[in-house]
Amino acid sequence: MLPAFEIVARHRPIALVGRPGAALVAPFAAVEADLDLTGAGEGAGAELALTHPDGTRLAVRLDGQRASLRVGERPLRSRRHGRTRATPSRLGLTLTGSHLAVLTREDGAWVVRGRVDLREVGGPDTRAAGWAGGLRGSGSGAVTGVRTGPFGQLGLRDVRLVSHADGTPYRRGGEVLLTATSAGPGFFDTAHTSLWALTADDRVEHRADLFFGRPDRPGVYGDHATHLLRDGDRWLVATSTWSDFPADRHARVPGVLRVTLAESSADLTSGQHVLPTRELALPAPECTPSVGTWDPHLVRDPATGEWLVGYVSARRFFDFHPALASGPTLDDLTLRGAATDRRATEGTTLLRDGATWRVLASDGRDNRRATRARFPVFDTSLREVGTLRAPYPTNIPWPSVVPPDPAVPGDEWRWVTFNGRPAGGTLAGYGTHGDVVVMRQQR
């Protein structure tokens, strides 16, 4: 079906402040500054803060090699991680959802030295609509070059092509647009959706950030694992509600993770946007009741007008498999197939092979030996019909393949995915993955 692929590039676009000076539309903010500790007197410190007209003050202080957070007048310090190992060159404060974190730049890398969930210490309701717009950043003490703006990312994962409704890539000039999850300094509830361009020479460049309202509760959320789709003169945005995923990841409560759908006529390919959503109801196999669905991918068959929706369904956390639904509209979907023999397969992606639709996925290493660390190809009943030939990075990298551009003679197949490499040190942990991995067809 497709050629063999090989890795040609890797990228890690880390940035605390993603858009310096830009207004805040969601509770994803950062302040960072250079440290000038050489001329500071004994005991002199450095401080960064986010303040709000309602009296909220969120701050970080560095005294010598000890970093601490402050919520109002309350100091909070990690005894295990709060001391730097090397003299830091920069200091950072991030707000990602409800999480406040302090980071120091040591030996050329950002390290998380403390983190707190503001909900657990009597902090403000950071997700309240419009609240983040009142935040202002500042610095004092041994800091220079203070920068404030929306939070950027420590890593990128869940990379998916932006597409037209017929499944073809959405291109601008020589660029292919991608959605990704911008990882924050912690687990999945510190991340948000971002938009990137894959250039003709295999670089990635930041373009936009998307945030979401919920149909069943107030507030602004950084939901992610998103597919952005151009349908006529509107955008459809299907995303997964990871932004408030329970701390108890072994919960068996149905519906704690689901897919929502937004519609917009705005230009979502630049700037920042907060989008209202409704639920996209996705069916689960009767034999395997679902506690959650995620990783949506939508196409509308140009021959029949039928919608096809690929996604992941979980029996429990984390035991999950790919599924496919179809219907005349996105509000009238029925199950078409599910690969229930899998237990760690996700990244469900639809690709047209001539007149035939194929379903691509990624078999994680927690599957059984025969279906581990590989990229299966299914038909629309979710019966495996082949595999893709490509290196398999760490974690569960998605099969986001880029067909050749018919307008560019000699253009090649490409593939843009990610791995599980974390950043930010041990306190930040697993959720900070990963590198962007770019592949091209083998010659």
N, C-alpha and C positions, 0 to 999 in steps of 0.2 A: 504493500500500500504506500509506504513512505521509504525514503532512502535511509541509510545508516547515518548517525550523527556523531560529531566529535566536539569537545569543548574548545571554544576559541577565545573566550573572555570571561573574567569574573570582576564584579564590582561590589563595593560596599559604601554607598553614599551616606555616611553618618553625619548628622547635623542636629544639634539641640534646637537652635533657632532656625526654622526652615525658611521663613520669609521675614527678615529683619524689618521692623517698622510697620508691618502690615497689621490691620485691625484684627481683633479677636472675635470670632463668631461662635466659638465652641470652647469648652474647658480643656483646651490643649494649648498650653502656653509655656514659654521658656524665657529665662534671663541668663545671660552668660557674660563673662568679663575676663580680661587678662588680669593676672595677679602680679603686683609689684611689691614683692616681699623683701627685696634687698635693702631698701632704705627705710623699712619700717622699724620702729623701735621695739624694744623687748615687750612682748605681750600684745603687740598691735595685731588686730584682726582684720578680716575682710567680710563684708556682708552684702547679700543680694536679697531683694524683696519684691513680692507682688502685693500691691495694696488695692483696696476697693473702697468706693465711697460709702459702703455700708459698714465700714469699720474693720473689715477683714484685713489681716496682715499675715501673709505667708512668707517666711524668710528662711535663709540659710546663712550660717556663720561658720567661718573657718578661723580657728585660733591655733596658731602653730600648725600642727599636723592633725588636729582634731576638728572634724566637721560635724555640725549639728543642725537640725531643723528647728524652726520655731513657728508654732501656730498661735497667733496672738503673742502672749507673754510666756507661753509654755514651751520650754526647751525639750527636744526629743533627739536622742543620740543613740546610734547603734554601738553597743559595747564591742561587738565582734568585728564590725566593718567600718566603724567611724573614724579610724586613724589611717591616714595616708601612709603608703609604703615608700613614697618618694616625694620630693618637694614638688607640689603641683604648679603648673604654669597657668591654668585657667580654673575658674569656678563656675558651676552651673546650678540652676534651680529649675525644675520642671514640674508642671502640673499636667497630668494626663488622666482625664476623667476625674476620678475622685482621689487619685494618688499624687502625693507630693514627694519629690525626690531631690537629693543633693548629689551632685557629681563633681569629681575633680579630674582634671586632665593630668595624667602622670605618665611619663615616658612616651608621650605622643598618643595616648589612648584615654578615652573617657571611662571612669570607674564610678559606679554607684556606691556612695558611702553611707546612705541612709534613705529610707523610704517609709511613708506612713499613709494609710488609708484615712482620709479626713473624716469619713463617716464614723470611724472608731474613736475619734478624739474630740467630738463635738464641733467639727469644722462646718463650713457653710455648705449649702446645697449647690455644688459647683455645676450641676447639670441643669439648673433652672434656666429657662429660655431667656436669653439676653444678658444673663449675669456676667458671663465672661467678658463682654464688651466693656465693662467698667474697670477691668484690671489694668494697673499701670506698673511698670517695672522700674527699679532703681537700684543703685549700688552705693556703698560707702566704705570707708577704710581703704585698704591697700588694693583697690581695683581700678582698672582703667579700661576705656573702650567698652562700656556697658552696652549690650545689645538686647532688645526685647522683641518678641514676636511670637507667632504661632509655633508650636513644637514641630520639629521635623521628624527624625527617625533614628533609631540605633541599628536597624536592619530592615530588610524587605523580604516578604514571603507572599504566598498565595497569588503569584503573578499570573494574570489572565489577560488575553487580548481583548481590547475594546472592539466590538464588531457591529456590522449591520445586521438587520433582522434575518437575512438569509445566511448568516454565519461567516461571511467574508470579513477580513480585517478592515477596521476603520483606519484609513491612512490620511496623513496630511503631508503633502509633498513627498519627501523620501522617508518620512517617519511612520512608524507603526505605534499606535497608542496602546498603553497597558494600564490596567488597574493593579494595585498591590496593597498589601497590608503594611503600613508603616509601624514597625515595632516600637513600643515604648520601653521604659526601664523596669519591666516587670512582666507579669503574666498577660494573658490575652485582653484583660480589661484595661490595659494601658495603651492599646494600639488604636489605629484608625485607618480609614481608607484614603489612599492617595492615587494620583494619576501621573503616569510617566510616559516619556517618549523613548522608543528604541530607535536610535539613529541608523543611517545606512552603514556606518562604520562600527556598529555594535556597542555604542555607548548608551547610557540611560540618563535622561534629564527630567527633572521634576517639573510638572505642569500645574497640578491642582490638588485640592484636598476636599473630600466629601464627608459630611456628617449628617446625622439622621435623627428625625423625630420618630416616636413609636406610636402605633395606633391605639395602644391600650394604657399609656401612661404619659405624663408630661415630661419635658426635658429634652436635652440635646445629647446624643450618644455617638461614640466613635465606632459604630458597628463596622465590620470588615469581612474579608473573604467575599469579594464583590464582583459582579459582572455588569459592565456598562454597555448598553445596546442602543444603537441608533435605529429607530423605527419611523420612517417617514420624516416628519418635521419635529419629532419629539425624542427625548431620551427616556429609556427605561433603565432603572437601576435596581438590580436584585442583589440583596446582601444578607449576611448572616448575623444574628444578634449576639455576637461574642462579647460586646462591650460590657455587659453586666453578668457574664457567665459566673455561676456560683463558685465560691471558694471551695465548696465540697464537690469536687469534680466526679465523685463516685455516686452522686445523687441519681435516683431512679425516677424522679418526678417527670411525667410526660410534659413535653412542650417547653422545657426550660431553655431550649435553643431552637430557633426556627428561622425562616426566611421571610423577609419583607420586600415590598416592591414600591418604588417611587417612580414618579413620572414628572418630567420637566421639559419646558421649552427654552430654558436658559442655556447659555454656553457653559457646559460643565467641564470643558477641556482646559479652563484656566481659572485661577483665583480660588476662592473658598465658597462652599455652598452648604446650607443646611436644608435638607429635603424632608418633607412629610412623607410618611409611608403608610401602606396598608399591608395586611398579612397576605402572603402568597401561600395558599393552602396546598401542601404537597402530600400525596397519599403514601402510606407505608404498607409493606406486605402484611397481609392478615396473619401470617404465621410468625411474624417477628414484629410485635408492637414497637413503635418508635418512641424514644425519649428525646429525640432531637433530629433536626435536619439542617444541613449547611452546604456550602460550596455550590450555589446555583449556577447553571449555564443554560441560556435560553436561545432557541432559534425558531424561526417560522419557515416551514418548508415552502419554497416558492412554487412548487408544483401543485401542492394540495391546500395551502393556506393553514395547515395544521401547526399548532405550537408543539414543540418538543422541549422538555425541561429535564436536564440532568442535574442530579444532586446527590448528597450523601444522607443516609438514614442510619441512626444508631439504635441498637438494641438496649445498650447501656453505655455509660462512659467508662472507658473508650473501647467500644466494640462496634465497628461501623463498616458499611459497605455501600457501593454505588447503586443508584436506582435511576429509572427513567419514567417520566410521566408524559402524557400527550393529551391534547384536547383541542376543540375548535376555538377556545379562548383561554386566557390564563386564569379565569375564574371557574373553569369547567375542565379540570384535569383528572385523568384516571391513570392508575398504575399500568405501565407497559412492560416493565421487567425490573428485576433486582438480582444482583449477584450475591445472594445470601451465604454463599460458601466462604466469602471473605470476612475478615474481622479487623482489618486495618488498611482499607483501600479508600482513597478519596481523590479529589481533583477531577471529578467527572466532567468531561469535555466532549462536546459534539463536533464532528468534523465530517464534511461531505466528501465522499469518494466517488466522483462521477455523479450518478443519479442515486447513489446509496448513502445513507447516513451510517456513520460508525460512532461508537462511544469509546473514548479513550479514558484511561484512569491510571492511577499510580498505586502499585501494591507495596505497602510499607513492610518493613522488616519484621513486624510483629505478626504477620500472616504465617500460615503454615509453610513449610519448606518449599513446596512446589509452586507457591504463589507469593514469593518474597522478593523484594528489591527488583521490580521489573515494571514495565509499562504495558499492560494488557490492552487489547483491542476487542471490543464487543460489537455484536449486532444490536438492533433495537429491542430485542427480547432479552438482552444482557447475557447472551451466550458467547463465550470467548471464541474468537475466530483468528487470533494472531497476537503478536507482540511487536512493539517498536524496538528498534535497535539503537540504543543510546546508552552512554554512561549513566549510572544511577547515583546521584549525589546523596548525601546524608539527609535524614528526616524523610518526608514524603513529598518529593518534588512533583509539581503538576506538569502534565503534558501539554503545555501551551505552545503548539507548533505554529509557525508563520509560513503560509504558502508563498511561493514566489509571486512577485508583483507582475501581472501580465503587461503592465505598461513599461517595464524595465527589461530589456533584452538580456538574457543570461542570468537573471536574478535567481537566487538559490533558496531552497528551503532553510528556514532557521527555527530555532527553538529557544525560548527564554523561560528559565525556571529559577529555582532557588535551592539552598541547602540548609542544614540545621546548625551552622556555626553561630554560637552566641557572641554577644559583645557586652561590655559594661561590667564585667566581673561577676563573681559568684553570687552576690546579692541580687543582681538583676535576673540571672537565671535563664531558663529555657525560652521564655517568651520573646527574647531579643533576636532570635534567628531571622534572617540569614543573609548570606551573600546572594547576589543575582548572578546566575550562571547562564551564559549565552553559548549556544551550540549552532553549528552549521552542518550541512550535509557533507559527508566524507567524499573526498575526491579520489 
